[in-house]
C-alpha cells in the first residue's frame, strides 16, 4: 500500500510558486534567492504531488524522502504493533516504543491515511491474537 502526500500541500506549493514567480517578474530588483524561490516551491509541489509518502508492506514500513532517493525502513515482525496516536505513528516491539520519524497524518492524503489506519488496526489485531495464542498451554489439562 502507498500513502501519498496530501494534494492540498502540493497544490499550495505550486500556487506559491506562481505567486512568487509573478512577484519576481514584477519586481525591478530581484536577487538570486528571490529568483530561485518560485523554482524551489514548484519543485516541492511537483515532488509532493508525484512521490509516495510512505510505502507499507506486511514486513516493513518505508518512509520516503520528499526529494532524493533517501528512505528510512522500519522492519516489522509478526509481534510488532503500530500505534497511531493522533497524527503520529509509533512502532512498538521488544526493544520498546519508537516514533516513525517524519510520518504525520496532516501530511498524508486523508483517504490514504484512513486506509493506513485501518490496515494498522487489522495488523495489530492479528499480532495480538497470534501472541495470545502462542502463550496458551498445549496438550490439554493432563499435559506435563
N, CA and C of each residue as an Amber inpcrd file, in Angstrom:
protein
   432
   0.8430000  -1.1630000   0.0000000   0.0000000   0.0000000   0.0000000
   0.9010000   1.2420000   0.0000000   0.4830000   2.2380000  -0.7140000
   1.2060000   3.5040000  -0.7580000   0.3520000   4.5970000  -0.1350000
   0.9620000   5.3480000   0.7510000   0.3160000   6.5140000   1.3400000
   0.9290000   7.7250000   0.6540000   0.1040000   8.4950000  -0.0250000
   0.5910000   9.6650000  -0.7590000   0.5410000  10.9060000   0.1140000
   1.2890000  11.9160000  -0.2920000   1.2100000  13.2160000   0.3650000
  -0.1510000  13.8270000   0.0850000  -0.5430000  14.7630000   0.9090000
  -1.7930000  15.4820000   0.7360000  -1.7300000  16.3300000  -0.5360000
  -2.7690000  16.2630000  -1.3380000  -2.8390000  17.0740000  -2.5550000
  -2.8980000  18.5600000  -2.2180000  -3.4970000  18.8930000  -1.0840000
  -3.6070000  20.3010000  -0.6760000  -2.2110000  20.9060000  -0.5110000
  -1.2950000  20.1670000   0.1140000   0.0690000  20.6700000   0.3050000
   0.7700000  20.8630000  -1.0360000   0.5900000  19.9240000  -1.9590000
   1.2130000  20.0440000  -3.2740000   0.6660000  21.2060000  -4.0770000
  -0.6360000  21.3580000  -4.0580000  -1.2540000  22.4650000  -4.7970000
  -0.8650000  23.8050000  -4.1810000  -0.7730000  23.8590000  -2.8490000
  -0.3460000  25.0980000  -2.1820000   1.0720000  25.4770000  -2.5930000
   1.9590000  24.4990000  -2.7250000   3.3350000  24.7950000  -3.1580000
   3.3630000  25.2950000  -4.6000000   2.5800000  24.6730000  -5.4740000
   2.5440000  25.1170000  -6.8750000   1.9580000  26.5210000  -6.9750000
   0.9160000  26.7930000  -6.1960000   0.3370000  28.1410000  -6.2120000
   1.3070000  29.1580000  -5.6150000   2.0470000  28.7650000  -4.5830000
   3.0780000  29.6460000  -4.0310000   4.1470000  29.9450000  -5.0610000
   4.5010000  28.9480000  -5.8670000   5.4740000  29.1720000  -6.9400000
   4.9500000  30.1830000  -7.9410000   3.6670000  30.0780000  -8.2680000
   3.0800000  31.0310000  -9.2200000   3.0870000  32.4530000  -8.6440000
   2.7240000  32.5940000  -7.3700000   2.6940000  33.9230000  -6.7420000
   4.0920000  34.5180000  -6.6730000   5.0620000  33.7190000  -6.2020000
   6.4300000  34.2320000  -6.1180000   7.0120000  34.5120000  -7.4980000
   6.6100000  33.7330000  -8.4990000   7.0720000  33.9840000  -9.8700000
   6.5600000  35.3020000 -10.4130000   5.2900000  35.5670000 -10.1670000
   4.7080000  36.8400000 -10.6250000   5.3720000  38.0080000  -9.8960000
   5.5720000  37.8700000  -8.5850000   6.2400000  38.9320000  -7.8270000
   7.6670000  39.1650000  -8.3190000   8.3750000  38.0830000  -8.6560000
   9.7420000  38.2350000  -9.1660000   9.7440000  38.9130000 -10.5340000
   8.7520000  38.6130000 -11.3680000   8.6760000  39.2440000 -12.6880000
   8.3070000  40.7270000 -12.5900000   7.4600000  41.0500000 -11.6340000
   7.0270000  42.4400000 -11.4970000   8.0460000  43.3170000 -10.7740000
   8.9340000  42.7110000 -10.0550000   9.9260000  43.4720000  -9.2970000
  11.0610000  43.9170000 -10.2110000  11.5460000  45.1290000  -9.9810000
  12.6430000  45.6300000 -10.8060000  14.0000000  45.2090000 -10.2500000
  14.0410000  44.8190000  -8.9900000  15.2910000  44.4410000  -8.3460000
  15.0910000  43.0950000  -7.6610000  15.5500000  42.0250000  -8.2990000
  15.3660000  40.6680000  -7.7650000  16.7300000  40.0490000  -7.5280000
  16.9190000  39.5240000  -6.3170000  18.1720000  38.8250000  -6.0110000
  18.0980000  37.3980000  -6.5410000  19.2060000  36.7080000  -6.4740000
  19.2540000  35.3220000  -6.9250000  18.3360000  34.4540000  -6.0680000
  18.3150000  34.7150000  -4.7700000  17.4410000  33.9490000  -3.8760000
  15.9720000  34.2040000  -4.2290000  15.6320000  35.4460000  -4.4950000
  14.2610000  35.7780000  -4.8780000  13.8640000  35.1470000  -6.1980000
  14.8020000  35.0080000  -7.1010000  14.5110000  34.3910000  -8.3930000
  14.4010000  32.8730000  -8.2740000  15.0980000  32.2800000  -7.3190000
  15.0640000  30.8290000  -7.1450000  13.8760000  30.3530000  -6.3100000
  13.2560000  31.2590000  -5.5740000  12.1360000  30.8790000  -4.7100000
  10.9930000  30.2110000  -5.4880000  10.5550000  30.7590000  -6.6220000
   9.4870000  30.0680000  -7.3630000   9.9010000  28.6850000  -7.8480000
  11.1600000  28.5480000  -8.2390000  11.6510000  27.2520000  -8.7140000
  11.6220000  26.2330000  -7.5710000  12.0360000  26.6550000  -6.3740000
  12.0350000  25.7550000  -5.2180000  10.6100000  25.3380000  -4.8570000
   9.6830000  26.2900000  -4.8160000   8.2910000  25.9640000  -4.4920000
   7.6930000  25.0340000  -5.5410000   7.9980000  25.2850000  -6.8090000
   7.4830000  24.4270000  -7.8730000   8.0510000  23.0110000  -7.7390000
   9.3380000  22.9080000  -7.4370000   9.9550000  21.5940000  -7.2450000
   9.3320000  20.8260000  -6.0940000   9.1310000  21.5050000  -4.9600000
   8.4830000  20.8540000  -3.8220000   7.0530000  20.4550000  -4.1680000
   6.3370000  21.3140000  -4.8520000   4.9560000  20.9960000  -5.2170000
   4.8590000  19.7830000  -6.1170000   5.7270000  19.7100000  -7.1150000
   5.7230000  18.5580000  -8.0160000   6.1100000  17.2860000  -7.2630000
   7.1150000  17.3940000  -6.3670000   7.5260000  16.2220000  -5.5860000
   6.3970000  15.7370000  -4.6850000   5.6960000  16.6610000  -4.0490000
   4.5810000  16.2840000  -3.1680000   3.4710000  15.6070000  -3.9650000
   3.1980000  16.0850000  -5.1580000   2.1200000  15.5180000  -5.9630000
   2.5080000  14.1940000  -6.6250000   3.7970000  13.9560000  -6.8390000
   4.2190000  12.7860000  -7.6110000   4.7640000  11.6330000  -6.7730000
   5.4010000  11.9150000  -5.6440000   6.0880000  10.8590000  -4.8860000
   5.2090000  10.2740000  -3.7930000   5.4180000   8.9860000  -3.4720000
   4.7100000   8.4190000  -2.3230000   5.3290000   8.9280000  -1.0250000
   4.5350000   9.0160000   0.0040000   4.9800000   9.4740000   1.3250000
   5.4850000   8.2830000   2.1390000   4.6750000   7.2480000   2.2330000
   5.0120000   6.0430000   2.9890000   4.6170000   4.8420000   2.1410000
   5.4750000   3.8420000   2.1000000   5.1610000   2.5820000   1.4460000
   5.0320000   1.5330000   2.5390000   3.8870000   0.8640000   2.5680000
   3.5800000  -0.0920000   3.6260000   3.5330000  -1.4880000   3.0330000
   4.2490000  -2.4030000   3.6840000   4.2560000  -3.8030000   3.2930000
   4.0000000  -4.6150000   4.5570000   3.7310000  -5.8890000   4.4290000
   3.4790000  -6.7140000   5.6120000   4.6970000  -6.8000000   6.5300000
   5.8990000  -6.7090000   5.9570000   7.0950000  -6.8740000   6.7780000
   7.9330000  -5.6080000   6.9270000   7.4470000  -4.4590000   6.4450000
   8.2130000  -3.2190000   6.5790000   7.3350000  -1.9970000   6.2960000
   7.7340000  -0.8960000   6.9230000   7.1630000   0.4130000   6.6130000
   8.3230000   1.2690000   6.1290000   8.2080000   1.8250000   4.9350000
   9.2900000   2.6100000   4.3400000   8.8150000   4.0520000   4.2140000
   9.5720000   4.9610000   4.8270000   9.2830000   6.3890000   4.7550000
  10.2250000   6.9870000   3.7160000   9.6560000   7.5340000   2.6520000
  10.4450000   8.0860000   1.5520000  10.7370000   9.5640000   1.8010000
  11.9130000  10.0080000   1.3730000  12.2690000  11.4270000   1.4420000
  11.4930000  12.1860000   0.3710000  11.2140000  13.4470000   0.6450000
  10.4680000  14.2520000  -0.3160000  11.2630000  14.4520000  -1.5990000
  12.5470000  14.7200000  -1.4530000  13.4110000  14.9170000  -2.6180000
  14.6150000  14.0120000  -2.4580000  14.9950000  13.3380000  -3.5060000
  16.1410000  12.4510000  -3.4720000  15.7260000  11.0050000  -3.2740000
  16.7180000  10.1450000  -3.1350000  16.4440000   8.7100000  -3.0410000
  16.5090000   8.1830000  -1.6090000  16.6960000   9.0510000  -0.6380000
  16.8040000   8.6030000   0.7490000  15.4700000   8.0360000   1.2330000
  15.5720000   7.0140000   2.0290000  14.3930000   6.4100000   2.6220000
  14.7790000   5.7730000   3.9480000  13.8230000   5.6880000   4.8450000
  14.0560000   5.0580000   6.1340000  13.1240000   3.8590000   6.2330000
  13.7200000   2.6980000   6.5240000  12.9460000   1.4630000   6.5610000
  12.7910000   0.9970000   7.9970000  11.5550000   0.6730000   8.3750000
  11.2460000   0.1360000   9.6940000  10.7480000  -1.2950000   9.5020000
  11.6070000  -2.3010000   9.7750000  11.1590000  -3.6870000   9.6000000
  10.1040000  -4.0600000  10.6430000   9.1610000  -4.9030000  10.2420000
   8.0790000  -5.3420000  11.1250000   8.1340000  -6.8560000  11.2730000
   8.1230000  -7.3240000  12.5100000   7.9800000  -8.7580000  12.7460000
   6.5170000  -9.0300000  13.0620000   6.1660000 -10.2910000  13.2040000
   4.7630000 -10.6610000  13.4350000   4.2360000 -10.1050000  14.7530000
   5.0950000  -9.9350000  15.7470000   4.6430000  -9.4810000  17.0660000
   4.6650000  -7.9560000  17.2200000   5.2010000  -7.2290000  16.2530000
   5.2780000  -5.7680000  16.3580000   3.8990000  -5.1360000  16.1890000
   3.7010000  -4.0250000  16.8870000   2.4490000  -3.2760000  16.8010000
   2.7200000  -1.8860000  16.2600000   1.7610000  -1.3380000  15.5380000
   1.8120000   0.0440000  15.0840000   0.7440000   0.8110000  15.8420000
   1.1590000   1.7780000  16.6390000   0.2160000   2.6040000  17.3840000
   0.0610000   3.9350000  16.6660000  -1.1720000   4.3490000  16.4560000
  -1.4470000   5.6540000  15.8720000  -2.0260000   6.5190000  16.9710000
  -1.2320000   7.4600000  17.4230000  -1.6200000   8.3660000  18.5000000
  -1.8990000   9.7300000  17.8790000  -3.1510000   9.9870000  17.5550000
  -3.4870000  11.2250000  16.8570000  -2.9440000  11.1700000  15.4440000
  -2.0280000  12.0720000  15.1330000  -1.4440000  12.1210000  13.7920000
  -0.0550000  11.4960000  13.7510000   0.4110000  10.9350000  14.8610000
   1.7470000  10.3300000  14.9030000   1.6530000   8.8130000  14.8930000
   2.7220000   8.1750000  14.4170000   2.7680000   6.7200000  14.3280000
   3.9500000   6.2250000  15.1520000   3.7020000   5.1940000  15.9600000
   4.7390000   4.5970000  16.7960000   4.8300000   3.1150000  16.4890000
   6.0550000   2.6070000  16.4780000   6.3160000   1.1810000  16.3150000
   6.6350000   0.6250000  17.6920000   5.8810000  -0.3800000  18.1210000
   6.0810000  -0.9910000  19.4360000   6.5530000  -2.4190000  19.2120000
   7.7560000  -2.7150000  19.7240000   8.2910000  -4.0680000  19.6220000
   9.0490000  -4.4070000  20.9030000   9.8480000  -5.4710000  20.8780000
  10.5730000  -5.9130000  22.0760000  11.4930000  -4.8410000  22.6360000
  12.0880000  -4.0480000  21.7700000  13.0530000  -3.0350000  22.2240000
  12.3800000  -1.7690000  22.7270000  11.0570000  -1.6870000  22.6610000
  10.3600000  -0.5220000  23.1870000   9.4910000   0.1580000  22.1430000
   9.1470000   1.3880000  22.4540000   8.2570000   2.1740000  21.5960000
   9.0720000   3.2810000  20.9470000   9.0470000   3.3360000  19.6270000
   9.7660000   4.4180000  18.9500000   8.8990000   4.9980000  17.8490000
   9.0800000   6.2820000  17.6510000   8.2810000   7.0300000  16.6860000
   8.8310000   6.8310000  15.2810000   7.9340000   6.6810000  14.3160000
   8.3480000   6.6540000  12.9200000   8.5910000   8.0970000  12.5160000
   9.8580000   8.4430000  12.3540000  10.2230000   9.8410000  12.0710000
   9.6480000  10.2930000  10.7390000   9.0770000  11.4900000  10.7790000
   8.5870000  12.1080000   9.5530000   7.2030000  11.6790000   9.1300000
   6.5530000  10.7900000   9.8740000   5.2250000  10.3190000   9.4800000
   4.1830000  11.0000000  10.3590000   3.3950000  11.8690000   9.7500000
   2.2990000  12.5320000  10.4470000   1.0640000  12.5130000   9.5520000
  -0.0720000  12.4980000  10.1760000  -1.3170000  12.3970000   9.4320000
  -1.6510000  13.6130000   8.5940000  -1.2760000  14.7990000   9.0450000
  -1.6580000  16.0080000   8.3030000  -0.9170000  16.1340000   6.9810000
   0.2200000  15.4610000   6.8160000   0.9430000  15.4980000   5.5390000
   0.4260000  14.4670000   4.5440000  -0.3730000  13.5240000   5.0200000
  -0.8370000  12.4310000   4.1670000  -2.1970000  12.7410000   3.5590000
  -2.4600000  12.1200000   2.4420000  -3.7810000  12.1790000   1.8250000
  -4.7740000  11.5480000   2.8050000  -5.9030000  12.1950000   3.0330000
  -6.8400000  11.7000000   4.0510000  -7.3680000  10.3110000   3.7130000
  -7.6270000  10.0420000   2.4580000  -8.1050000   8.7140000   2.0590000
  -7.0290000   7.6570000   2.3030000  -5.7950000   7.9650000   1.9240000
  -4.6980000   7.0180000   2.1420000  -4.4170000   6.8390000   3.6270000
  -4.5120000   7.9350000   4.4070000  -4.2630000   7.8490000   5.8530000
  -5.3210000   6.9760000   6.5260000  -6.5700000   7.1060000   6.1130000
  -7.6290000   6.2600000   6.6680000  -7.3870000   4.7900000   6.3330000
  -6.9460000   4.5190000   5.1130000  -6.6310000   3.1360000   4.7220000
  -5.4470000   2.6050000   5.5290000  -4.4460000   3.4580000   5.7770000
  -3.2850000   3.0570000   6.5890000  -3.7140000   2.7530000   8.0190000
  -4.5710000   3.5870000   8.5950000  -5.0830000   3.3480000   9.9580000
  -5.8340000   2.0220000  10.0330000  -6.6830000   1.7580000   9.0410000
  -7.4420000   0.5040000   9.0190000  -6.5040000  -0.6880000   8.8960000
  -5.4920000  -0.5750000   8.0270000  -4.5160000  -1.6550000   7.8640000
  -3.7670000  -1.9020000   9.1730000  -3.3460000  -0.8260000   9.8500000
  -2.6070000  -0.9700000  11.1090000  -3.4830000  -1.6290000  12.1740000
  -4.7600000  -1.2600000  12.2330000  -5.6590000  -1.8780000  13.2080000
  -5.8530000  -3.3640000  12.9250000  -6.0280000  -3.7380000  11.6480000
  -6.1500000  -5.1630000  11.2970000  -4.8800000  -5.9140000  11.6300000
  -3.7300000  -5.3060000  11.3200000  -2.4470000  -5.9600000  11.5970000
  -2.2390000  -6.1220000  13.0920000  -2.5710000  -5.1080000  13.8620000
  -2.4180000  -5.1890000  15.3130000  -3.3300000  -6.2550000  15.9040000
  -4.5350000  -6.3800000  15.3690000  -5.4520000  -7.4120000  15.8540000
  -4.8780000  -8.8050000  15.5760000  -4.3000000  -9.0060000  14.3980000
  -3.6690000 -10.2940000  14.0780000  -2.4550000 -10.5400000  14.9630000
  -1.6470000  -9.4780000  15.2020000  -0.4390000  -9.6260000  16.0180000
  -0.7820000  -9.9870000  17.4510000  -1.7740000  -9.3310000  18.0280000
  -2.1240000  -9.6200000  19.4170000  -2.7660000 -10.9910000  19.5420000
  -3.5590000 -11.4090000  18.5510000  -4.1470000 -12.7490000  18.6290000
  -3.0810000 -13.8200000  18.4210000  -2.0900000 -13.5340000  17.5850000
  -1.0160000 -14.5050000  17.3700000  -0.1710000 -14.6620000  18.6260000
   0.1380000 -13.5670000  19.3100000   0.9430000 -13.6830000  20.5250000
   0.1200000 -14.2710000  21.6560000  -1.1820000 -14.0140000  21.7080000
  -2.0370000 -14.6090000  22.7300000  -2.1330000 -16.1070000  22.5210000
  -2.2730000 -16.5430000  21.2880000  -2.3690000 -17.9740000  21.0020000
  -1.0630000 -18.6870000  21.2870000   0.0660000 -18.0300000  21.1490000
   1.3520000 -18.6600000  21.4170000   1.5540000 -18.9330000  22.9030000
   0.8470000 -18.2260000  23.7810000   1.0360000 -18.3670000  25.2170000
   0.1210000 -19.4150000  25.8320000  -0.8160000 -19.9620000  25.0600000
  -1.7300000 -20.9640000  25.6160000  -0.9980000 -22.2700000  25.8530000
  -1.3230000 -22.9640000  26.9400000  -0.6940000 -24.2670000  27.1760000
  -1.1700000 -25.2680000  26.1150000  -0.3100000 -26.1120000  25.7250000
  -0.6220000 -27.1010000  24.6960000  -0.8330000 -28.4780000  25.3540000
  -1.6710000 -29.2770000  24.7580000  -1.8010000 -30.6680000  25.1910000
  -2.9250000 -30.9450000  26.1640000  -3.7320000 -29.9880000  26.5240000
  -4.8780000 -30.2380000  27.3800000  -4.5420000 -30.1800000  28.8500000
  -5.5060000 -30.5660000  29.7070000  -5.3380000 -30.4080000  31.1440000
  -4.3380000 -31.3760000  31.7660000  -4.0670000 -32.5190000  31.1310000
  -3.1710000 -33.5040000  31.7370000  -1.7700000 -33.4550000  31.1920000
  -1.4560000 -32.4680000  30.3850000  -0.1040000 -32.3760000  29.8090000
   0.8780000 -31.9310000  30.8670000   2.0640000 -32.4800000  30.8250000
   3.0690000 -32.1650000  31.8340000   3.9740000 -31.0640000  31.3900000
